[in-house]
Every structure is written in structure tokens, then in C-alpha cells.
Amino acid sequence: MITLFRKHSALDFKTILTRKMLLEITVVLFTILLAGLLGNYIAEIATRQITNVLTRFFVGILIGLLVGLGVGVFVKRIWDRIQKRP
């Protein structure tokens, strides 16, 4: 009988899957870290001259969210190019 799979293919599959999962987790953690740091830094600069604490709070949150979304989209586009997805 002809076998379609080579020996130890399940082990190879698990190894490849584990590597891909670890790489994906690393990219997600890097994206979260980058978005948090950049969002905090840009929100601090943007709200420096606002005197009202409540307004400063909400504007800081809004800017942080926008920066986080921007970083997420940017990293997703780069990640798709790396993985050669159309």
C-alpha cells in the first residue's frame, strides 16, 4: 500500500503549528505594547494644554484608542505582506 504521508508527519505538523502560534502571539504582544506606548505618548502631548481634568481624560482616551487602531491596522498590513496573503 502506498502511503501519502511521510513518517512523523504528525510531529512535523505539531512543530510547525507551535512555531506559528508562538510567532502570532509574539506579534500580538508586540502590537499591544507598541500601541500602548505610542498611544500614551501621543495622548500626553495632545492633552498637555487642556486644563479641565474631565475633558483631558476623555480626549486622552479617544486619542489613545485612535492610535491603537492605527497601530493595529499598520501591523496587520505588514503581517499580511510578510505572510504573502493577497
C-alpha positions as CSV (number, residue, x, y, z in Angstrom):
1,M,0.0,0.0,0.0
2,I,1.3,3.4,-0.9
3,T,1.4,5.9,1.9
4,L,0.6,9.5,1.1
5,F,2.3,10.9,4.2
6,R,5.9,10.5,5.3
7,K,6.8,9.1,8.6
8,H,6.5,11.6,11.6
9,S,4.3,14.0,9.6
10,A,2.1,14.5,12.7
11,L,5.1,15.5,14.7
12,D,6.2,17.9,11.9
13,F,2.7,19.4,11.8
14,K,2.7,20.0,15.6
15,T,6.1,21.6,15.4
16,I,5.0,23.9,12.6
17,L,1.8,24.8,14.3
18,T,3.5,25.5,17.6
19,R,6.0,27.8,15.8
20,K,3.3,29.7,14.0
21,M,1.3,30.1,17.2
22,L,4.3,31.4,19.1
23,L,5.1,33.8,16.3
24,E,1.5,35.0,16.2
25,I,1.4,35.5,20.0
26,T,4.7,37.4,19.8
27,V,3.3,39.7,17.1
28,V,0.1,40.4,19.0
29,L,2.0,41.2,22.2
30,F,4.4,43.5,20.3
31,T,1.4,45.2,18.7
32,I,-0.2,45.7,22.1
33,L,3.0,47.1,23.6
34,L,3.6,49.4,20.7
35,A,0.0,50.7,20.7
36,G,0.0,51.3,24.4
37,L,3.3,53.2,24.5
38,L,2.6,55.2,21.4
39,G,-1.0,56.0,22.5
40,N,0.2,57.1,25.9
41,Y,3.0,59.3,24.5
42,I,0.8,61.0,21.8
43,A,-2.2,61.5,24.2
44,E,0.2,63.1,26.7
45,I,1.5,65.5,24.1
46,A,-2.0,66.3,22.7
47,T,-3.6,66.9,26.1
48,R,-0.8,68.9,27.7
49,Q,-2.6,72.3,27.3
50,I,-6.1,71.2,28.4
51,T,-6.8,72.4,31.9
52,N,-10.2,70.7,32.6
53,V,-9.4,67.3,34.1
54,L,-12.6,65.6,32.8
55,T,-12.1,66.9,29.2
56,R,-8.4,65.9,29.4
57,F,-9.4,62.4,30.5
58,F,-11.8,61.8,27.6
59,V,-9.6,63.4,25.0
60,G,-6.7,61.2,26.2
61,I,-8.8,58.1,25.9
62,L,-10.1,59.0,22.5
63,I,-6.6,59.7,21.2
64,G,-5.2,56.5,22.7
65,L,-8.0,54.5,21.0
66,L,-7.3,56.1,17.7
67,V,-3.6,55.5,17.9
68,G,-4.2,51.9,19.0
69,L,-6.5,51.3,16.0
70,G,-3.9,52.9,13.7
71,V,-1.1,50.7,15.0
72,G,-3.2,47.6,14.8
73,V,-4.1,48.3,11.1
74,F,-0.5,49.1,10.3
75,V,0.9,45.9,11.9
76,K,-1.9,43.8,10.3
77,R,-1.0,45.1,6.8
78,I,2.7,44.4,7.4
79,W,1.9,41.0,8.8
80,D,-0.2,40.1,5.8
81,R,2.6,41.2,3.5
82,I,5.1,39.0,5.4
83,Q,2.7,36.0,5.1
84,K,2.1,36.8,1.4
85,R,-1.7,36.9,1.7
86,P,-3.5,38.6,-1.2
